[in-house]
Amino acid sequence: MKLRSLPSSLSLLAVALLEASRVRAFSVPIVGRQVARETRLVRRTIDMDGSFGNGSTTVTNSGDTLYSCNITLGGAEFEVLIDTGSSDLWVAGTVPQTTDLKIAASVSYAKGEASGSINTANLTFDEYVVPNQAYINVVPSADNPPSQGLIGLGPSKASNVRQLVKTAAGNTPLDRIFLQNTSTPNFISVLLSRVSDDPAGSVPQTGQLTVGKVIPGYEAVSSQKQLPALVDQDGIQHWQTVMDPNGIIGPDGQNIQTNSTVVSSDGTAQQLRVVFDTGFTFPQVPQNVADAIYGRVPGAEWVAGDGTPGYWRIPCDYELNVTFLFNGVKYPIAPLDLSMVETVDSSTGNALNCMSTFQQISPTVADHTKFGAFDMILGMAFLRNAYLLIDFGDFVDGSSSSVGDPFIQLLSTTELASAHQDFVKTRLGGVDTTASQAALVPADQGQHSPAVASTANTDGNSVTKVVNSVKNKVENLFTHSVWFIVVCSVVGFLILASIGFCIWRQCNRRRSKVRTEGAFLPSMGSYKPLKDATAGPGARPESPVWDHNVNNHGYGYAATGQYSEPNYQYGGRY
């Protein structure tokens, strides 16, 4: 009997293993759509369209557009933007099978907001089903059309819903997927691509989001250096790490001087703290970095923004090359991703003026107390040149302490020779004239964007300057006053010696009349130590524990203030 049942048992085991392997991971195509710039809410954008197959979630993009994928909530399908820069799920429209928790919540932007009541409903994300997932049910509007929404892929600490619900249902969708499917590796990956340079956005771009698996053909990302996912010192958590010191190679082939505005033990003063955010079309960089990239281009023009710093306008046929460095690895940016077509010659169809894509960060966003301690946001214009993998590690709420530290890995996807040919074909009509393009303006003659008042400390070297100032003062005091100090020391020594001699003489004269010290001491046992002796020598106070339950607001959310970013308008939302 046992021998006859063995094949059946093995079959059941095989089926179980097959089923377990089936739910270990998934990938979803992410698709993009373009929205009219003047109607969009200022915040973020998302790109991509098309599918990589393999049951992946597709992402789409066209020009100044939004990356999105499809989910099912309460039995209804919604197109949601994917956003690694936030952590909440919200949808606009009717969710058939939902429970209203009667908890008000809102997401505020520079123009408008997404607000509603927190509900729970069953969520289907590709082949995962998450029961009673908490989300914000937003009332549809011109800014937030029905059947659309946003899914945040950031750390749970930044989730407003989680802070308000205070139960497991309030955890972010990804945290719940990881916690209820222990065989699923705790990482996501995002691949964005560029199909065309079409300013009209008629040709969508493609991309892919995966959970727990690497996209076939990009397995090398797993062997790339692990960049630490840093804890935000102001408690507004994002997926962030540090670049190399002066880790941006500009168009002239020289490293751009970088100075961090974040006072932290993570890295040096020259290492910028960087956030990776799929919700931004245009990366946000320090003013001096944007000026160094675009301010020396012949014919460059600064365009002031309305309530925002503005951007550089350059000739579309001028090729630029910029490279970012993380842990010694170079990540070149394709020339087509350094500018975006703004105007076209109506007679020839050729691109004329282009907008800089790496734009000066808004002073409001640079306020660390409102949006987090970082210097730069690397959005789509960067991420189209690198395959991004984010391992959640201990950032998963409720995960075991045995889970490793969170980290980020990047795999460069841009080959310089091919990127150059793409630029020639797209911007120069197939005729390579880059060898004869005008040279960059000398560094000392380059243009600089106007200074913008900041609500935060934007002088990246301010701390260093203060330290050096104090150091110089101390050194000057020592070197210029050394003889004065010596004389004062000698005189002080002589005075103290004289006083000590007098006291000694007096004590000797009265010794026979004074009782011993022991007569004044009460009977005592052994002294109680000031600290636990079992702690051992050099024991220190216990380090503070990373508390996932501290109430913090994510980027762009209510109670943290509103902010504006240049030209990130979004037809639907975010």
C-alpha positions as CSV (number, residue, x, y, z in Angstrom):
1,M,0.0,0.0,0.0
2,K,2.7,2.5,0.9
3,L,4.7,1.6,-2.2
4,R,1.6,2.0,-4.4
5,S,0.8,5.4,-2.9
6,L,4.3,6.7,-3.3
7,P,3.9,7.9,-6.9
8,S,0.7,9.7,-6.0
9,S,2.4,11.4,-3.1
10,L,5.3,12.4,-5.3
11,S,2.8,13.7,-7.9
12,L,1.1,15.8,-5.2
13,L,4.5,17.1,-4.0
14,A,5.5,18.0,-7.6
15,V,2.2,19.9,-8.1
16,A,2.7,21.7,-4.8
17,L,6.2,22.7,-5.8
18,L,5.1,23.7,-9.2
19,E,2.3,25.9,-7.7
20,A,4.8,27.4,-5.2
21,S,7.2,28.2,-8.0
22,R,4.4,29.8,-10.0
23,V,3.7,32.4,-7.4
24,R,7.3,33.2,-6.5
25,A,7.4,36.2,-8.8
26,F,5.7,38.1,-11.6
27,S,6.3,40.8,-14.1
28,V,3.9,43.4,-15.4
29,P,4.0,45.5,-18.5
30,I,3.8,49.2,-17.8
31,V,2.2,51.5,-20.3
32,G,2.3,55.3,-20.8
33,R,0.1,57.9,-22.2
34,Q,0.6,61.6,-22.9
35,V,-1.3,64.4,-21.3
36,A,-1.6,68.1,-22.3
37,R,0.9,70.0,-20.3
38,E,-1.4,72.9,-19.5
39,T,-4.0,70.6,-17.9
40,R,-1.8,68.5,-15.8
41,L,-1.2,68.7,-12.0
42,V,2.3,69.7,-11.2
43,R,4.1,66.8,-9.6
44,R,5.3,63.8,-11.6
45,T,5.1,62.1,-14.9
46,I,5.2,58.5,-16.0
47,D,6.2,56.8,-19.3
48,M,5.8,53.6,-21.4
49,D,3.6,51.5,-23.6
50,G,3.8,48.0,-25.1
51,S,4.6,44.7,-23.7
52,F,7.7,42.6,-23.2
53,G,5.5,39.5,-23.1
54,N,6.0,36.7,-20.6
55,G,2.8,37.9,-18.8
56,S,4.7,41.0,-17.8
57,T,3.1,44.2,-16.6
58,T,3.5,46.7,-19.4
59,V,4.5,50.4,-19.0
60,T,4.0,53.1,-21.6
61,N,5.4,56.5,-22.2
62,S,5.2,59.3,-24.8
63,G,7.1,62.6,-24.4
64,D,6.0,64.2,-21.2
65,T,3.9,61.3,-20.0
66,L,3.1,58.8,-17.3
67,Y,4.1,55.2,-16.7
68,S,1.2,53.0,-15.7
69,C,-0.1,49.5,-15.4
70,N,-3.4,47.8,-14.8
71,I,-4.7,46.4,-11.5
72,T,-8.1,45.1,-10.4
73,L,-9.7,46.5,-7.3
74,G,-13.0,45.2,-5.9
75,G,-13.6,43.5,-9.3
76,A,-13.1,46.7,-11.4
77,E,-10.0,47.4,-13.5
78,F,-8.0,50.6,-13.0
79,E,-5.0,52.0,-14.8
80,V,-2.6,53.1,-12.1
81,L,0.7,55.1,-12.4
82,I,3.7,53.3,-10.9
83,D,5.6,55.5,-8.5
84,T,8.7,54.4,-6.6
85,G,8.7,57.9,-5.0
86,S,5.5,57.3,-2.9
87,S,3.9,54.5,-1.0
88,D,0.1,54.7,-1.2
89,L,-2.5,53.3,-3.5
90,W,-5.4,55.4,-4.7
91,V,-8.0,55.2,-7.5
92,A,-10.6,57.5,-8.8
93,G,-14.1,56.1,-9.5
94,T,-16.5,53.4,-8.4
95,V,-15.1,50.2,-6.8
96,P,-18.0,47.7,-6.8
97,Q,-17.0,45.5,-3.8
98,T,-15.5,47.8,-1.3
99,T,-15.8,48.7,2.4
100,D,-15.6,52.4,3.5
101,L,-13.5,52.8,6.7
102,K,-14.8,56.4,7.1
103,I,-11.2,57.7,7.4
104,A,-10.6,60.8,5.4
105,A,-7.3,61.1,3.5
106,S,-5.8,63.4,0.8
107,V,-2.7,63.8,-1.3
108,S,-1.9,67.4,-2.0
109,Y,-0.1,68.9,-5.0
110,A,0.9,72.3,-6.1
111,K,-2.3,72.5,-8.2
112,G,-5.1,70.4,-6.9
113,E,-5.2,67.3,-4.8
114,A,-6.4,63.7,-4.7
115,S,-8.7,63.3,-1.7
116,G,-11.3,60.8,-0.5
117,S,-12.0,58.2,2.1
118,I,-9.9,55.2,2.9
119,N,-11.6,51.9,1.8
120,T,-10.6,48.3,1.6
121,A,-11.2,45.9,-1.3
122,N,-9.6,42.8,-2.8
123,L,-6.7,43.8,-5.0
124,T,-5.5,41.7,-7.9
125,F,-2.0,42.7,-9.1
126,D,-1.1,40.4,-12.0
127,E,-1.4,36.9,-10.4
128,Y,-1.3,38.1,-6.8
129,V,-4.6,38.6,-4.9
130,V,-4.4,40.7,-1.7
131,P,-7.5,40.6,0.4
132,N,-8.9,43.8,2.0
133,Q,-6.2,46.1,0.7
134,A,-6.6,49.6,2.0
135,Y,-6.6,52.4,-0.5
136,I,-7.9,56.0,-1.0
137,N,-11.1,56.1,-3.0
138,V,-10.8,59.5,-4.8
139,V,-13.8,61.4,-6.2
140,P,-13.3,61.6,-10.0
141,S,-12.6,65.1,-11.4
142,A,-11.0,66.7,-14.4
143,D,-7.6,66.1,-12.8
144,N,-8.4,62.6,-11.6
145,P,-10.5,60.9,-14.4
146,P,-12.5,57.7,-13.5
147,S,-10.7,54.3,-13.7
148,Q,-7.3,55.9,-13.0
149,G,-5.1,56.0,-10.0
150,L,-1.6,55.5,-8.6
151,I,0.2,52.7,-6.9
152,G,3.2,53.7,-4.7
153,L,6.1,51.3,-4.7
154,G,8.2,53.2,-2.0
155,P,9.0,52.1,1.5
156,S,6.0,51.6,3.8
157,K,7.3,54.2,6.3
158,A,6.2,56.9,3.8
159,S,2.6,55.6,3.6
160,N,-0.1,57.9,4.9
161,V,-2.7,55.1,4.6
162,R,-0.7,52.9,6.8
163,Q,-0.4,55.6,9.5
164,L,-4.1,56.2,9.5
165,V,-5.5,52.6,9.3
166,K,-3.1,51.2,12.0
167,T,-3.8,47.6,11.0
168,A,-2.3,45.1,8.6
169,A,-4.8,46.1,6.0
170,G,-3.1,49.5,5.9
171,N,0.3,48.1,4.8
172,T,1.3,48.9,1.3
173,P,0.4,46.5,-1.5
174,L,4.0,45.3,-2.0
175,D,4.5,44.7,1.7
176,R,1.4,42.6,1.9
177,I,2.5,40.6,-1.2
178,F,5.9,39.9,0.3
179,L,4.5,39.0,3.7
180,Q,1.8,36.6,2.5
181,N,4.0,35.0,-0.2
182,T,7.2,34.1,1.7
183,S,8.7,32.4,-1.4
184,T,8.6,35.7,-3.3
185,P,12.0,37.5,-3.1
186,N,11.6,41.0,-1.5
187,F,12.6,43.0,-4.6
188,I,11.2,44.9,-7.5
189,S,12.8,45.9,-10.7
190,V,11.9,48.6,-13.3
191,L,13.1,48.8,-16.9
192,L,12.1,51.9,-19.0
193,S,13.0,52.3,-22.6
194,R,12.8,54.9,-25.4
195,V,11.2,54.0,-28.7
196,S,11.1,57.4,-30.3
197,D,11.9,61.1,-30.0
198,D,8.4,62.1,-31.2
199,P,7.4,65.3,-29.6
200,A,3.7,64.7,-30.4
201,G,3.8,61.5,-28.3
202,S,2.1,59.4,-31.0
203,V,4.6,56.5,-30.5
204,P,4.4,55.2,-27.0
205,Q,7.5,53.9,-25.1
206,T,7.7,50.5,-23.4
207,G,8.8,49.2,-20.1
208,Q,8.4,46.5,-17.5
209,L,7.9,46.2,-13.8
210,T,8.7,43.0,-12.0
211,V,8.2,41.7,-8.5
212,G,10.5,39.0,-7.2
213,K,12.2,38.3,-10.6
214,V,14.7,39.7,-13.0
215,I,13.8,40.4,-16.6
216,P,15.2,37.8,-18.9
217,G,18.4,39.1,-20.6
218,Y,19.2,41.4,-17.7
219,E,20.4,38.9,-15.2
220,A,23.7,40.8,-14.9
221,V,21.9,43.3,-12.6
222,S,22.2,40.7,-9.8
223,S,26.0,40.8,-9.9
224,Q,26.2,44.6,-9.8
225,K,27.5,46.4,-6.8
226,Q,24.9,46.8,-4.0
227,L,24.3,50.5,-3.2
228,P,23.0,50.9,0.3
229,A,19.4,52.1,0.6
230,L,19.9,54.8,3.2
231,V,17.6,55.7,6.0
232,D,16.3,59.2,5.7
233,Q,17.5,61.2,8.7
234,D,14.3,63.4,8.6
235,G,12.1,60.3,8.6
236,I,10.5,61.0,5.1
237,Q,11.7,57.7,3.5
238,H,12.5,57.2,-0.1
239,W,14.6,54.8,-2.1
240,Q,17.8,56.7,-1.8
241,T,21.6,56.2,-1.9
242,V,24.8,58.3,-2.4
243,M,26.7,59.0,-5.6
244,D,30.5,59.0,-5.8
245,P,32.3,62.2,-4.7
246,N,31.9,64.7,-7.6
247,G,30.2,61.8,-9.4
248,I,28.9,63.5,-12.5
249,I,31.1,63.8,-15.6
250,G,29.9,66.8,-17.6
251,P,29.8,67.5,-21.3
252,D,33.4,68.6,-21.2
253,G,34.6,65.3,-19.9
254,Q,35.4,66.8,-16.4
255,N,33.8,65.9,-13.1
256,I,31.3,68.5,-11.9
257,Q,31.9,69.8,-8.4
258,T,29.2,68.5,-6.1
259,N,28.4,69.4,-2.6
260,S,25.7,67.8,-0.5
261,T,23.2,69.8,1.5
262,V,22.6,66.8,3.8
263,V,24.6,66.7,7.0
264,S,25.1,63.0,7.4
265,S,27.6,60.3,8.2
266,D,26.6,58.5,5.0
267,G,29.3,59.6,2.6
268,T,31.4,62.7,2.3
269,A,30.4,66.3,1.7
270,Q,31.0,65.8,-2.0
271,Q,28.6,62.8,-2.3
272,L,25.1,63.8,-3.4
273,R,22.3,61.9,-1.7
274,V,20.1,60.6,-4.6
275,V,16.4,59.4,-4.8
276,F,15.3,57.1,-7.6
277,D,11.8,58.0,-8.6
278,T,9.8,56.6,-11.6
279,G,7.3,59.4,-11.0
280,F,9.5,62.1,-12.3
281,T,10.0,62.7,-16.0
282,F,12.7,65.3,-15.5
283,P,15.4,64.5,-12.9
284,Q,15.9,67.3,-10.3
285,V,19.5,68.3,-9.8
286,P,21.4,71.0,-7.9
287,Q,21.6,74.4,-9.7
288,N,25.3,74.2,-10.3
289,V,24.9,70.8,-11.9
290,A,22.2,71.9,-14.3
291,D,24.2,75.0,-15.2
292,A,27.3,72.9,-15.8
293,I,25.5,70.6,-18.2
294,Y,23.5,73.2,-20.2
295,G,24.9,76.6,-19.4
296,R,27.9,76.3,-21.7
297,V,26.0,75.2,-24.8
298,P,26.3,77.8,-27.6
299,G,22.9,79.4,-28.0
300,A,21.6,78.2,-24.6
301,E,18.8,80.3,-23.1
302,W,17.5,80.3,-19.6
303,V,13.7,80.0,-19.4
304,A,12.2,81.2,-16.1
305,G,9.4,79.2,-14.6
306,D,6.1,80.4,-13.2
307,G,6.7,79.7,-9.5
308,T,9.4,77.2,-10.3
309,P,13.2,77.7,-11.0
310,G,12.8,77.2,-14.8
311,Y,14.9,75.3,-17.3
312,W,17.5,75.6,-20.0
313,R,16.5,75.8,-23.6
314,I,19.2,74.5,-26.1
315,P,19.3,73.8,-29.9
316,C,18.0,70.3,-30.5
317,D,20.9,69.4,-32.8
318,Y,23.6,70.0,-30.2
319,E,24.8,66.6,-28.8
320,L,25.7,66.4,-25.1
321,N,27.2,63.5,-23.1
322,V,26.9,63.2,-19.4
323,T,27.8,60.2,-17.1
324,F,26.9,59.4,-13.5
325,L,29.1,57.4,-11.2
326,F,27.9,55.0,-8.4
327,N,30.4,53.0,-6.5
328,G,33.0,53.4,-9.3
329,V,30.6,52.3,-12.0
330,K,29.8,54.6,-14.9
331,Y,26.2,55.1,-16.1
332,P,26.2,57.2,-19.3
333,I,23.1,59.1,-20.3
334,A,22.0,58.9,-24.0
335,P,22.1,62.3,-25.7
336,L,18.4,62.0,-26.5
337,D,17.6,61.8,-22.8
338,L,19.4,65.0,-22.0
339,S,16.9,67.2,-23.8
340,M,13.3,66.9,-25.0
341,V,11.9,68.5,-28.1
342,E,10.0,71.7,-27.4
343,T,9.4,73.3,-30.8
344,V,9.5,71.9,-34.4
345,D,10.0,73.7,-37.7
346,S,6.6,73.5,-39.3
347,S,8.0,73.4,-42.8
348,T,10.6,70.7,-42.4
349,G,9.4,68.9,-39.3
350,N,12.9,69.2,-37.8
351,A,13.2,69.7,-34.1
352,L,14.4,73.3,-33.3
353,N,14.4,74.1,-29.6
354,C,14.8,71.5,-26.8
355,M,14.1,71.6,-23.1
356,S,16.7,70.4,-20.6
357,T,15.6,67.2,-18.9
358,F,17.9,67.5,-15.9
359,Q,16.4,70.5,-14.3
360,Q,17.2,72.6,-11.3
361,I,15.5,71.3,-8.2
362,S,12.8,73.5,-6.7
363,P,13.9,75.1,-3.4
364,T,10.6,73.8,-1.9
365,V,11.4,70.2,-2.8
366,A,15.0,70.8,-1.6
367,D,13.6,71.5,1.9
368,H,14.7,68.4,3.8
369,T,12.2,68.9,6.6
370,K,9.2,68.7,4.2
371,F,10.3,66.2,1.5
372,G,13.3,64.3,2.9
373,A,17.0,64.6,3.2
374,F,18.3,64.3,-0.4
375,D,20.0,66.5,-3.0
376,M,18.8,65.0,-6.3
377,I,15.9,63.1,-7.8
378,L,16.8,60.8,-10.6
379,G,13.6,60.2,-12.7
380,M,12.9,58.8,-16.1
381,A,15.5,60.6,-18.1
382,F,18.1,58.8,-16.0
383,L,16.2,55.5,-15.5
384,R,15.8,55.0,-19.3
385,N,19.6,54.4,-19.2
386,A,19.8,52.0,-16.2
387,Y,17.8,48.9,-15.2
388,L,16.8,49.5,-11.6
389,L,16.5,46.8,-8.9
390,I,15.3,47.6,-5.4
391,D,15.6,45.0,-2.6
392,F,13.3,45.9,0.2
393,G,15.2,44.0,2.9
394,D,14.1,45.1,6.4
395,F,12.0,47.9,4.9
396,V,9.1,45.5,4.6
397,D,6.8,46.2,7.5
398,G,6.6,43.3,9.9
399,S,9.4,41.3,8.2
400,S,11.7,39.1,10.1
401,S,14.8,40.6,11.6
402,S,16.7,37.9,9.6
403,V,16.0,39.7,6.4
404,G,19.0,41.5,5.1
405,D,19.6,45.2,4.7
406,P,17.8,46.9,1.8
407,F,19.9,47.8,-1.2
408,I,19.7,49.1,-4.8
409,Q,21.4,47.8,-7.9
410,L,21.8,49.4,-11.3
411,L,22.7,47.9,-14.6
412,S,23.7,50.3,-17.4
413,T,21.6,49.8,-20.5
414,T,23.1,52.6,-22.7
415,E,25.9,51.8,-25.1
416,L,27.6,55.1,-26.1
417,A,28.2,54.3,-29.8
418,S,24.6,53.2,-30.3
419,A,23.3,56.2,-28.4
420,H,25.3,58.5,-30.6
421,Q,23.8,56.9,-33.7
422,D,20.3,57.3,-32.3
423,F,21.0,61.0,-31.8
424,V,22.3,61.4,-35.4
425,K,19.3,59.5,-36.9
426,T,16.7,61.3,-34.8
427,R,18.0,64.9,-34.4
428,L,20.3,65.3,-37.4
429,G,18.3,63.5,-40.1
430,G,20.9,60.8,-40.4
431,V,23.8,63.1,-41.3
432,D,26.5,63.2,-38.5
433,T,27.6,66.8,-38.1
434,T,28.6,66.5,-34.5
435,A,32.3,66.6,-35.3
436,S,31.8,70.2,-36.6
437,Q,29.4,71.4,-33.9
438,A,30.5,74.5,-32.0
439,A,32.7,73.9,-29.0
440,L,31.3,74.4,-25.5
441,V,31.7,77.9,-24.2
442,P,34.7,78.2,-21.8
443,A,33.9,77.4,-18.2
444,D,34.6,80.9,-17.0
445,Q,32.2,82.3,-19.7
446,G,29.4,79.9,-19.2
447,Q,25.9,81.1,-18.3
448,H,24.4,80.7,-14.9
449,S,20.7,80.5,-14.0
450,P,19.5,83.1,-11.6
451,A,19.7,82.4,-7.9
452,V,16.4,81.2,-6.4
453,A,15.5,81.9,-2.8
454,S,15.5,78.7,-0.9
455,T,13.5,77.5,2.2
456,A,16.3,75.1,3.0
457,N,20.1,75.3,3.2
458,T,21.1,75.0,-0.4
459,D,24.8,75.8,0.1
460,G,26.2,72.4,-0.1
461,N,29.5,73.5,1.4
462,S,28.0,75.5,4.3
463,V,28.8,73.0,6.9
464,T,32.3,72.5,5.6
465,K,32.8,76.3,5.5
466,V,31.7,76.7,9.1
467,V,34.0,73.9,10.2
468,N,36.9,75.3,8.3
469,S,36.2,78.8,9.7
470,V,36.3,77.6,13.3
471,K,39.4,75.5,12.5
472,N,41.2,78.6,11.0
473,K,40.3,80.7,14.0
474,V,41.7,78.2,16.4
475,E,44.9,77.8,14.3
476,N,45.3,81.6,14.2
477,L,44.8,81.9,17.9
478,F,47.5,79.3,18.5
479,T,50.1,80.5,16.0
480,H,49.7,84.2,16.6
481,S,49.4,84.1,20.4
482,V,51.8,81.3,21.3
483,W,54.2,83.5,23.3
484,F,51.3,85.1,25.1
485,I,50.0,81.7,26.1
486,V,53.5,80.6,27.3
487,V,54.0,83.6,29.5
488,C,50.5,83.3,31.0
489,S,51.2,79.6,31.7
490,V,54.5,80.3,33.5
491,V,53.0,83.1,35.7
492,G,49.9,80.9,36.5
493,F,52.2,78.1,37.5
494,L,54.2,80.3,39.9
495,I,51.1,81.6,41.5
496,L,49.6,78.2,42.0
497,A,52.9,76.9,43.4
498,S,53.1,79.7,46.0
499,I,49.5,79.1,47.1
500,G,50.2,75.4,47.4
501,F,53.3,76.0,49.5
502,C,51.4,78.2,51.9
503,I,48.6,75.6,52.4
504,W,51.2,72.9,53.0
505,R,52.8,75.0,55.8
506,Q,49.5,75.6,57.5
507,C,48.4,72.0,57.4
508,N,51.7,70.9,59.0
509,R,51.2,73.3,61.8
510,R,47.7,72.0,62.6
511,R,48.1,68.3,61.9
512,S,48.2,67.3,65.6
513,K,44.8,69.0,66.2
514,V,42.8,67.6,63.2
515,R,40.9,64.3,63.3
516,T,41.5,61.8,60.5
517,E,39.2,61.8,57.5
518,G,37.9,58.4,58.4
519,A,36.1,59.8,61.4
520,F,33.8,61.8,59.2
521,L,32.7,58.9,56.9
522,P,29.5,56.9,57.8
523,S,29.5,53.2,57.7
524,M,28.9,52.0,54.1
525,G,29.0,48.9,52.1
526,S,30.4,48.6,48.6
527,Y,29.5,51.4,46.2
528,K,26.8,50.8,43.6
529,P,28.3,51.2,40.1
530,L,26.9,54.0,37.9
531,K,26.3,51.5,35.1
532,D,25.6,47.8,34.9
533,A,28.9,46.1,35.4
534,T,27.7,43.2,33.2
535,A,27.7,45.6,30.2
536,G,31.5,45.5,30.2
537,P,34.0,48.2,29.8
538,G,33.2,51.0,27.4
539,A,29.5,50.1,27.3
540,R,27.3,52.6,25.5
541,P,23.6,53.4,25.6
542,E,21.4,51.3,23.5
543,S,21.1,52.6,19.9
544,P,17.7,53.9,18.8
545,V,15.6,51.3,17.0
546,W,14.3,52.0,13.5
547,D,10.6,52.4,14.2
548,H,8.3,51.7,11.2
549,N,5.4,53.1,13.3
550,V,6.5,56.6,13.5
551,N,4.1,58.9,11.7
552,N,5.8,60.4,8.7
553,H,4.5,61.9,5.6
554,G,5.7,61.0,2.2
555,Y,6.7,63.3,-0.5
556,G,4.0,65.5,-1.9
557,Y,1.4,64.6,0.8
558,A,-0.8,66.7,3.0
559,A,0.5,68.0,6.2
560,T,4.0,68.3,4.7
561,G,3.1,71.3,2.7
562,Q,2.7,71.6,-1.1
563,Y,5.4,71.9,-3.6
564,S,5.8,72.6,-7.3
565,E,8.2,71.0,-9.8
566,P,9.0,72.5,-13.1
567,N,6.9,71.2,-16.0
568,Y,5.7,68.0,-14.4
569,Q,2.1,68.1,-15.2
570,Y,0.0,65.2,-15.3
571,G,-3.2,64.9,-17.2
572,G,-4.8,62.6,-14.8
573,R,-2.9,62.8,-11.6
574,Y,0.6,62.7,-10.2
